[in-house]
Amino acid sequence: MASAVLAGTMAAGVVAGTSSAAPAAHASAKTTLSLWENYGTEQNATATRALVAAFEKKHPSIKINVVSEPAANYFSLLQASAISHNGPDLAVMWTGLFTLQYESFLQNLKGLVPSADLARVEDLQWTANNFNSSNGPFVVPLEVQFYIGFYNKTAFKKAGITSVPKTWSQLYSACSALKKVGITPLVYGNGGQALGAEFYPWYDMSYMMIGAHSVANWKGLYDGAIPWTSSANVAQLAAWQKLKTAGCTNADVLTKTNNIQNFETGKAAMLVDGTWDTAQYTKAMGSKVAAFIPPFSTSPIKGVVEFAGDGFSMTSYSQHKSQDAQFLDFLTTPQAGQIVNAAGLIPAIKGMSTSNPVNQEMLNFVNKSGDTPYPMLDNVVQGNVVNTGSKVLPSVLAAQQSPKSALTQMQQTLGQLPASQRGPSYAG
């Protein structure tokens, strides 16, 4: 848009015969960029607009129009716009295999954003080909995210629970104690889910696979070395299903729309969610809310999902790559990190902490307790397998389908993929 305005102004100057018109227009021109995001009302949306405002203040010759796109079909819109090259200059992009899946219209940032600045950013490896940061990132992460459990300390105290459960058996025991005092132990539903009005199973599935496999062995879920139908996976899903059949959850696990409100008001003691909602919980519950690692394991679990799950990319067809790069470089600065923190998120800048005490608890799982960080499972498993899992895993929790049946369908989806998408190297 800005280049078209500039060209028109220069042309007018030539017609009028004024030799000074073109330089004057050049001096006053403002480049306008478009940025697409799919955050809805999450804290990420607040952070994005604050980052843009701060950047524009530092760079008054650059204007960024932020466009909020629907989350449900965001990537379809992004892909369709890339074909005709009428999409945004900058776009929110998920990391891991999502990045590689859409890299055909993403610009590799190597050489465009200074390497010393990129070195300040966490988890760049998950934004590069074969998850090797030396290949150059396609995304500058916005934040460090956790899939995590939240619990109500007051509810635990009322039920006489003195320590956070760390295994399946301890979780079942806590459930029994909470039910005795009339509190739903673990609430599920589709309320607050930005991806759509459906129960999303991959937060829980990530922890089930943490309980079953080391982080090094997770690659086996991608290349088939560990079948989805393995006995370890079946056992984990059976234990998960028992949460519903044993009465540890609400009855309407797939359709409940006020699950978040139940948790915030103390009607439910626990839920599994992500850091994008931490600020909402601390605002509503104050010191009553705390973080815990979902204990989906037969032995004390020592892994946690810590991952730069999304960030911003430059489209390969953008006509304003220099200005795009300036914004992406700004994201690597401490000032940007402070803005992200002020929005209630965890900055993806190495060495930065967070002022939200519950977010800091999550960081401490890795930095102080020594828990092993894992990626988000749905970001490192093929998209088709994730889609199949999203359809069949909820019915496992609801006790409408057996674990083996659901996992068999996921294994069949994996087997139908081309060899290039389940080989020794990660590919989109």
N, C-alpha and C positions, 0 to 999 in steps of 0.2 A: 504493500500500500504506500509506504513512504517513498519508495523509489519511483512509483508512478507519479506521485505528487511533485517530486523533484523534477522529473523529466518534463512535466507539463509546464512548470514554472519557467524552466530554462527555455522551452520552446517559445513561450510568450515573450521572453526577453529578446529573442532573436528577431521576432516579427516587429517589435517596437523599435529595434535598432539601438537598444541601450546596452552597451558593452558591460556595464556594471551590474546588470540584473542577475546574471547567472551566479557570480560569486556571492552576491547578497543572499540569494535563495539557498545556496549551498551552506552558508554560515548559519542560517536559521532553521534548516531542515531538521526534523525529528524523525528518527526511525521508529516505526511501530512494529512490535513483535506480537504474535499471538501465542498463548500458552493454554493448552488443554489440560484439565484435571478431572478426576472422577471421584473426588473425595466426599461429595455430599456435604453433610454437616459435621463431619469428624474434625478433630483438632488439626489434622493435616491441612484442611482447607483454610483454617485460621492462620496456620503457619505460612502457607503459600502466599496468601494475600499480604501478610506482614513482610515477607521476604521481598516480594515485588515492590512494595511501597518503599522499603529501605534502599533497594537497588536503584529505583527511579530517582530517589533523592540524591544518591551518589553520582548518577549518570543522567542528568537532566535532558540529554539529547536522545534518550531511549525511552520509549513508552511500551509497556507490556499490557496487552489486553488479556485478562484471565477469563477463560470460558469454561464453565462447569458443564461437563457432559454426563449423561446418565451412566451409572456404574454398570448396569446390567448388560449393555451392549457397547461399552466404551471401546474395547479393542477392535470390534467389527467396524465401528465408525472410523477409528484411526487407520485401519488397514485399507478401507475403501477410499478414504481421502488421499492416501499415499499413491494410489493408482493414478489419480488425476492430478496429483501434486497440488491440491488445493487445501491441504490440511494445515496444521499449526507449524510454527517455527520450533516451538518447544512443547514437550508433552510429558505428562506423568507416565512413567514406565515401571512395571514391576521387574524385579531382578531374577536371577537364575535362568531357567529355561524359557521364561517369558521373554526376556531380553533376546536370547538367541533365536527364538521363534520369529521375532519381528525385526531382526537386525537388517533385513534387506532395505528398510527405509529409515534406519538409524545411522547417524554419523559417528564413526569411531573418533573419540576425543583425543587420541594420542597426537601430540603436536599442536593441538588447538587450545587446550587448557594446560598451563605449565605443569610439568611432571612433579616439581617440588610442591606445588599446591595440591595436586591429586594425592600425593603421599600423606597428606594430613587426614585423608578420609578413610573411614572404616569399610571393610568388606568389598573393596573394588573388584576382588577376584570373581565375585558372583555376577559381575556385569560385563565380563570379557569372554571371548571365545575360549571354549573348553575350560572355563573358570580359571584362567591363568591371567593375572592382571598385567603381565608383561606384553600381552597381545593388544592392550589398549582397551579402556572401558568405553561402553556405550551409554552409561548412566552415571550421574553423580548422585549418590544416595542422599535422601532428605534426612533420614533419621535411622537410628537403630531400633528395631522392633523386637518384641517378645510375643510369642504365643505363651500364655501364662494362665495360672489360676489366680483368682481373687477370692478372699474369704472375709467373712464378717467376724471380727474378734469378739464382739459382744455376744453373738450367737454361739460361738464356740464356748465362751465362758458360761453361758446359761446352760449348755448341755454338759458341762463338766469336762470338756476336752482341753487338756493341758498342753498338748503338743500337736503340731501339724502332721497329718498322716503322710507317710513316705512310701507305703506299699499298698497293693490292692487290699490286703487283709486289714490293714489299719484304716483304710478308707471305708470299708464296709462297717467296721466297728464304730467309726465316727458317725456314719449314717444312722446306725441304730440309736446312738445317743441323741442325735438331733431329732429324730422322729419322736422320741419319747417326750420331748418338750414342745412338740407341735411345729417344728421348723422343717421345711423342705431342705434336705441335705444339699443336693446338687441340682440346680435349675438349668434346663435347656429350653430352647425355642428359637424363633427366627426374628425376634424383636431386636432392633438396632443393627441388623446385618446390612451393611452398605452394598453387598454384592447382590442383594435381591431378597425377596420375602421367602426364603427357604433356609432350612437348617443347613449349616455348613460344617461338614464333619472333619475337615483337615486339621483343625487345631488339635482335636483329641487324637486323630490318627497319627499326627507327628509324635505325640508322647507315647502312644502305643508302640510305635516303631523304635523310639528311644529305649523303651523298656525291653525290646526284643533284640536290638542290634547295636553294635558300636557305630560311631560316626563314620569310621573308615569302611565299615561293611555296608553302609547305606548305598554305596555305588552299586551293590549287588541287586538292589531293588530296581535300579535303572537298566542294568544290562542283562538281567535275568538270572544272574548267578544265585540269587536268593529268590525263589519263586514266591509270588504273592500268596500262594496256597501252602506255604511251608507250615509245619506244625506249630512253630513259634508264633507265627502271625495269627493262625486260627485260635490259639490259646489266648492271645491278647484280646482279640475281638470277642471271644466268649466271656472273658472277664468284664469287658466293657458292657456287653449286653446284660450281664447280671446286675449292673447298676439299676437298670429299669425293672427287671423282673423281681429284684429284691426290694423294690420300693424306695431306692435311694434317690430317685428323681421324681419330678412331676409326671403325671400320667400322659400329658399332651406334649411330649418332648419335641415333636416335629412342627407343631402348629401354634404353640404358645407365643403370643405377641408381646406380652408384658413381662418377660423373664428378667429383663434388666431392672425394671421397677420393683419386682419382687425381691431382687437381691438388695437394691438400694434401701428398701424399707424394712429389711430384716426378716421378711417372710421366708427367704431362702438364704442358706449359709454360704454357698459356694457357687461359682460359675467359672467356665473356661472362656477366655476372651483374648484381647490383645492390648498392647500399650496405647493404641489410638483412643481407647476409652478410659485410660487411667485418670485423666484430669476430671472427667465427668464423675467418676466414683469418689475421688478425693473431695470434690466440691460438694457432693451430696452426702457423704458419709464421714468426712473428716478423718479422725484418727481411728475410726472403727474398721476401716478397710486395710487389708494387707495383701501381699503377694505370696503365692506358694507355687511350687512346681507340681503339676498334676502327677500323683503318685501311681502311674499306670505301669507297675512292675511288681514282680514277686519278691524282689529284693530292693533295698533302699535305692531309689533312683538318683543318679548323679549326672544327669544331662539336662540341658535347658535349651529351648529354641531362642537363640539370639541371632538376628539376621537383619541386614539392611534390606528390607523387603521392597522398598520402592524409592524412586527418586525422579530426576528429570533428565530427559534426553533431548538432543537436537535432531531434527529430521534431516535426512540426507539431501532433500530437495529444497531446504530453506534457502532463501535468497539473502539472508542476513547472518551468515555464520559467524562473522567477527563479533557482532553484538550478542548473538546467542552464547558464544563462548565467554563473553564478559559476565553474563548472568550466571552461567554454570561455574565459572571461577569464583564468583562472589559466594556461592554456596559452600566453598571450602574454607571460608574465613571464620575466625572466632565470632565476629559480629553476627554472621548468619547462624552459627551455633547457639548464640544467646537468644536469638529470635525463636528458634525451634524450641529451646528449653522453655521460653516464656509461654509458648502455646501448650505446654504440658507434655511435650515429647522429649525423647532422648536424642541429643545431637549425635550425628554420625561423624564427629570430629574427634580424632584420637586425643585422649587425655582429658576431655571435657566430662564433667559430671552433670548431674541434673538436680534441680532444686525440688522436684516433686519427690517426697520421701518414699512413695511406693515404687516409682520408677527406679529410684536409687537402690531399693531392696533387690530389684531384678538384676541390676548391674553387679551388685555384691555377690549374687549367686556365682558369677564367673570370677570376679576380681578378688573376692575374699574367701568364698567357700570352695572354690576350685571345681565347680561343676563344669562339665564339658559343654561348650557351645555347639549346637547343631543348627543347620539351616532349616528353613521352613520346608517341610516335606513336599508340599504342593508346588514349590518353586524348583525342585530338583528331580521331579518325576514328570514323565512325559504328559503333555496337556491332555491327550486322549485318555490316558489312564486316570488322570485327575478327574476328568469329566465323568468317566464311568463310576469312579469311586464316589463322586458327589451324588450320583443317582442311587447307588446301592447301599452305601454305608449307613445313611440315616435309617434305613429299614432294619439294619442290624441292631442299632441302639433301641429302636422301637419294638424289637422282638417280632418283627414281621418277616424276617429272612434269616437264614442261618449264616454264621460267619463263613463257612466253607463255600456256600453258594455265592455270596457276594465276592469273595476273594477269587473264586474261579472266573467270574466275569471280568474282573480286573486283569487276571492272568491272560485270558483270551484276548483282551484288548491289546495288551503288551505284545503278544505273539503275532498280531496282525500288522504291527508297525513295520516299516522298512528297516532293514538291518542297520542302516546308517543312524537310525534313531534309538538304537539299543546296543550300540557297540562300545568299544573301549574309550571313546572320546564323547564328551557331552555335545549334543547337537540339538538345535531347535526343530 
